[in-house]
Amino acid sequence: MDTQLTLDQIAPGARAEIIAVAWDALAPEEAKRLRALGLDEGARVAVAHRGIFFGSDPMAITLGRTTIAIRRAHARAMQVKHP
Amino acid sequence: MSRVPVIALVGNPNAGKSALFNALTGARQKIANYPGVTVERKAGRAALPSGQPIELVDLPGSYSLDAASPDEEVTSQVVMGRFRGEAMPEVLVVVVDAANLEQHLVFAQELIALGRPVVVALNMVDLAERDGLVLDPAALSAALGVPVVPTVAVRKRGLDALLEEIEKAPQQDRALRHEVAELSLPERRLNAHNMATGAILSETAAHRWHSRLDKVLLNPWAGPVILLGLLFVMFQAVFAWADPFIALIEGMIETMIGFVEATLPAGILQDFLTQGVLSGVGSVIVFLPQIIILFAFILAMEQSGYMARAAFLMDRLMAYVGLSGRSFIPLLSSFACAIPGIMATRAIADPKDRLTTILIAPLMTCSARLPVYAVIIGAFIPARTVGPGIGLQGLVLFGLYLFGIVGAMLVALVLRRTVTKGAASGFIMEMPRYQVPPLRDLLIGLWQRAFIFLRRAGTIIFMATVILWVLLSFPKADPGESQVEASIAGHIADGLNVVMEPIGFNHEISLALIPAMAAREVAVSALATTYAIDGDEDAQAAGLTERLAADWSLPTALAFLAWFVFAPQCLSTIAVARRETNGWKWPVVMLAYLFGLAYVFAGITYWGALALGL
C-alpha cells in the first residue's frame, strides 16, 4: 500500500480529495482539531503554500473559503486522490 | 430580575466575535481571568432596547463543545452552565462569519442543539459581499430555526436588531428547531454545507485578493524577508516616532516639579514629591509613547490576520527547537508583556510545548525593559545613522531583542531535550482572512494596554519608588558624606554589591536592582531617585541620561543591558507562571535559570568589553 498518494505529495497549486485518514497515526487532540476544521474524509482541498526557503514544511491547505496551516506529518496521514 | 443577565458571545475563532463585542460594549469592558484558570474573561455592559442592562461575555473562540485546548474547555463549560462561579448565560449569541458559513455552521448547530435561547449573528456580511457573496438571512433562519441577524460589527450595522432579538430570545419557540442533539460530525458538516449553499443568493467569482496577498506574504523567499523587515520597522518606529511625545511628557513633568518647588516650602514634603514621586514615577511614564507604538504594531498584526501568516513562516524555525508556529504568537505578545504572552499559551494544545513556551516567554524583550534599554542606549550609544534610515540606537535595540530571541531559542532547544522532553508537537492553525484593522478595535486595544501600564505606574511602581525614596533618604547623612552611602538602602546595596561587583555593576545598580524585582522599569525610576537625592543642584538639573553617561563606564552600561536581557525581574510574571503551571516548581526553575544566565552574560559582557578596550 506504499504507493498510495498522500496529501504531502501534492504540489502547491494542485487540488485533491481526501479519501481516507489514518487517525491512529495522529495525536488524539490533533485528530480532533483537524476534524473540527473539516480536514476529514470527503473534503476537497488544494495545497496553497509550502514551507519557507528550501523546506516544504508547514503546508497551507485551502478548504472551501478557509486556509489551514498543517505540518507535513499531518498531510502524510491523509490519503488523497486527484479529483 | 435583580441580577444582571449574562449574554454570551460564542463562535469559531476568526468569526469577528471580539469586534462585535467591542461594538456592543464600547470601551466599557472589564478584563479579568476566569477563577482558577488564566483564560481571559472579557465582559462588558450593554443595554437591551427596553433599557434592561445586560452583561455581555466574550467567550474564547472554539470549534466544538468537545474541547481540544484549555481555552475551548472554558467556552464549553460556560456555555453548558458548568463553570463554577459563572452564571449560566441567559442567551447565547452565536457569531458566524458570513463568508465562512460552511465551517462555522457546524459549531453553530452544536450550540443550537443545547436547546438554550439562541440568536445567530451573521457577522461581517460586508466582507462577504466584497468577496462576491450575497446571503439570505431569512433562509438561514428558517433552516436553523433560530433568529439570524446580519451584522457588520466594524460599522455598527445590525446591532439594534441583534439586541432586539436577544431581548425576545427567552420566549423563543424551540419547536421550530429541526436540529436534534445526536447528530454526528459528518452529518452536521453535511447539514452545514446544505444550509450554507441554501443561504447563498448569488455568488460571483470571489475576489482573489486574499490568495494574491498570501502568494506574496507566504512566498517561501519573500515571506520571511517581509516579516523580518516588518519587525525591523517596528523596532525602529518605537524609537523614532516616540521622541516628540516623550519630550512633551518630560516637559510636563518638569513643569510639575517646578510648580511644586515654587509652591511648597523646602523640606521633607517637597523632597518627597519632587525626588520621590515625580522623578521616580515620571521617569517611567515617559515610556508610554514607545509602549503604545509597540502595541499598535502587534495589535495591527493580529487584527489584520497577518499574525497567523507570521506563525506559518516561523513554524519551520520553531520546529528546529522543538516548538511550533503556535508558540510564535504568545512569544511575539511577550515583546509587549510576558503576562498576556504566557496567558496566550493556553491556545497551545500540547502541554510540554506550552510549558516550554511559558519558560522562555520572559526572554522576549517586554515593554518594561524598554525604559531600561532606552535610558542606557540614550546615554551611551551615539544618535547617528549607520545607513539610510537606520539609526545606530535603533540598531542596538534591535540587537538586544535579537539577543533575547536567540537566547530563548537555545533555552527551548535545551529544555525540549531535558525537562520538557516529549514528542514534538504539530502545528495546526486556521489562517483568518485579511482585513484592514478596524480603527476602533485598535484604539480600544491600545487604550486597555495603556491603562494597564498607567495603573502599574500608579500602584506598584509608585509604591516601589516611594519605599526606595524612604530607604534612601534616612538616616540623614552627616555633612560631607554621601546621602546614598549613609542610607539604609545604601547599606543593603553594600551587601549585594559583593556579588554584583565582579560583573561590573556599581553601587547604584545594586541599589536599583532591589526595587526592580517588583517590575523592571522600576530600575529606571530607582536610578533617577538615587541620583536625584545624591546630586548637587547642578547635577539635579541634568537629566538621568546625562548623569549615567558621566558616571558609568561603557562596559558597566553594556553589562547592565546584558543583565536585563535575561533577569526575571517581574513579580507579576512569576505569579502568572505559578498560576499557569499549578505550582512553584516551574517558576522556581524559571527564576534560577534566568538569574543564572543574567549573571553569566552580564559578566561575559563586562569582561569582554574591558578586554576590547571599550
Boltz contact constraints between the chains, C-beta under 6 A:
constraints:
  - contact:
      token1: [A, 29]
      token2: [B, 68]
      max_distance: 6.0
  - contact:
      token1: [A, 29]
      token2: [B, 349]
      max_distance: 6.0
  - contact:
      token1: [A, 30]
      token2: [B, 426]
      max_distance: 6.0
  - contact:
      token1: [A, 32]
      token2: [B, 68]
      max_distance: 6.0
  - contact:
      token1: [A, 33]
      token2: [B, 68]
      max_distance: 6.0
  - contact:
      token1: [A, 33]
      token2: [B, 428]
      max_distance: 6.0
  - contact:
      token1: [A, 36]
      token2: [B, 63]
      max_distance: 6.0
  - contact:
      token1: [A, 36]
      token2: [B, 64]
      max_distance: 6.0
  - contact:
      token1: [A, 38]
      token2: [B, 103]
      max_distance: 6.0
  - contact:
      token1: [A, 49]
      token2: [B, 218]
      max_distance: 6.0
  - contact:
      token1: [A, 51]
      token2: [B, 220]
      max_distance: 6.0
  - contact:
      token1: [A, 52]
      token2: [B, 220]
      max_distance: 6.0
  - contact:
      token1: [A, 52]
      token2: [B, 224]
      max_distance: 6.0
  - contact:
      token1: [A, 52]
      token2: [B, 313]
      max_distance: 6.0
  - contact:
      token1: [A, 52]
      token2: [B, 316]
      max_distance: 6.0
  - contact:
      token1: [A, 53]
      token2: [B, 220]
      max_distance: 6.0
  - contact:
      token1: [A, 55]
      token2: [B, 316]
      max_distance: 6.0
  - contact:
      token1: [A, 57]
      token2: [B, 316]
      max_distance: 6.0
  - contact:
      token1: [A, 58]
      token2: [B, 315]
      max_distance: 6.0
  - contact:
      token1: [A, 58]
      token2: [B, 427]
      max_distance: 6.0
  - contact:
      token1: [A, 64]
      token2: [B, 102]
      max_distance: 6.0
  - contact:
      token1: [A, 65]
      token2: [B, 99]
      max_distance: 6.0
  - contact:
      token1: [A, 65]
      token2: [B, 100]
      max_distance: 6.0
  - contact:
      token1: [A, 66]
      token2: [B, 100]
      max_distance: 6.0
  - contact:
      token1: [A, 66]
      token2: [B, 103]
      max_distance: 6.0
  - contact:
      token1: [A, 67]
      token2: [B, 431]
      max_distance: 6.0
  - contact:
      token1: [A, 68]
      token2: [B, 430]
      max_distance: 6.0
  - contact:
      token1: [A, 69]
      token2: [B, 312]
      max_distance: 6.0
  - contact:
      token1: [A, 69]
      token2: [B, 429]
      max_distance: 6.0
  - contact:
      token1: [A, 70]
      token2: [B, 428]
      max_distance: 6.0
  - contact:
      token1: [A, 71]
      token2: [B, 426]
      max_distance: 6.0
  - contact:
      token1: [A, 71]
      token2: [B, 427]
      max_distance: 6.0
